[in-house]
Amino acid sequence: MSVLMVNEKIDFNNLKEMLQVTDGNLASHIAALEKAEYIKVHKQFIGKKPQTTYSATAYGRKAFHEHLDALEKLIKQRK
């Protein structure tokens, strides 16, 4: 989610390279985020090659910010 918060959209291969994960690992995380409606999956063909890109939904962005807020509160409590 953090990658999608700073990129409007990103394709599978670039996301995999950025995160340094396997295809299967990334696919399972993407499936979970899509099921939670945190991300939107865009599939298209460029020429004859399929390209899949991902973007954060408004709901996903809100949930991410709430997560960061909760982490900040936790950190402040520990100080």
C-alpha positions as CSV (number, residue, x, y, z in Angstrom):
1,M,0.0,0.0,0.0
2,S,2.8,2.4,0.8
3,V,4.1,2.1,-2.8
4,L,0.6,2.9,-4.1
5,M,0.3,5.9,-1.8
6,V,3.2,7.6,-3.6
7,N,2.4,6.3,-7.1
8,E,-0.8,6.9,-8.9
9,K,-0.5,3.4,-10.4
10,I,2.2,0.7,-10.8
11,D,2.4,-2.4,-12.9
12,F,3.0,-5.9,-11.5
13,N,6.7,-6.3,-12.6
14,N,7.8,-2.9,-11.2
15,L,5.9,-3.6,-7.9
16,K,7.5,-7.0,-7.6
17,E,11.0,-5.5,-8.3
18,M,10.4,-2.7,-5.8
19,L,9.3,-5.0,-3.1
20,Q,11.7,-7.8,-3.9
21,V,9.1,-10.6,-3.6
22,T,8.1,-13.6,-5.6
23,D,5.3,-13.6,-8.1
24,G,3.2,-15.9,-5.9
25,N,3.8,-13.8,-2.8
26,L,2.9,-10.6,-4.5
27,A,-0.2,-12.1,-6.1
28,S,-1.5,-13.3,-2.8
29,H,-1.1,-9.9,-1.2
30,I,-2.7,-8.2,-4.2
31,A,-5.6,-10.6,-3.9
32,A,-6.1,-9.7,-0.3
33,L,-5.9,-6.0,-0.9
34,E,-8.3,-6.3,-3.8
35,K,-10.8,-8.3,-1.7
36,A,-10.6,-5.6,1.0
37,E,-11.3,-3.1,-1.7
38,Y,-8.1,-1.2,-0.9
39,I,-6.8,-1.4,-4.5
40,K,-8.2,-1.5,-8.0
41,V,-6.8,-3.8,-10.6
42,H,-6.6,-2.5,-14.2
43,K,-6.0,-5.0,-17.0
44,Q,-5.3,-4.1,-20.5
45,F,-3.4,-5.1,-23.6
46,I,-0.6,-3.1,-25.0
47,G,-0.2,-4.5,-28.5
48,K,-0.5,-8.2,-27.9
49,K,1.0,-8.1,-24.4
50,P,-1.2,-8.1,-21.3
51,Q,-0.4,-5.4,-18.7
52,T,-1.9,-5.3,-15.2
53,T,-1.6,-2.1,-13.1
54,Y,-2.8,-1.4,-9.6
55,S,-4.0,1.8,-7.9
56,A,-5.2,2.6,-4.4
57,T,-8.9,3.2,-4.0
58,A,-10.2,6.1,-1.9
59,Y,-11.2,3.5,0.7
60,G,-7.7,2.0,0.7
61,R,-6.1,5.5,1.1
62,K,-8.3,6.2,4.0
63,A,-7.5,2.9,5.7
64,F,-3.8,3.4,5.1
65,H,-3.9,6.8,6.7
66,E,-5.9,5.4,9.7
67,H,-3.2,2.7,10.0
68,L,-0.4,5.3,10.1
69,D,-2.3,7.3,12.7
70,A,-2.7,4.2,14.9
71,L,1.0,3.4,14.5
72,E,1.9,7.0,15.5
73,K,-0.3,6.8,18.6
74,L,1.3,3.5,19.6
75,I,4.8,5.0,19.2
76,K,3.8,8.1,21.3
77,Q,2.5,5.9,24.0
78,R,5.8,4.0,24.3
79,K,7.9,7.1,24.8
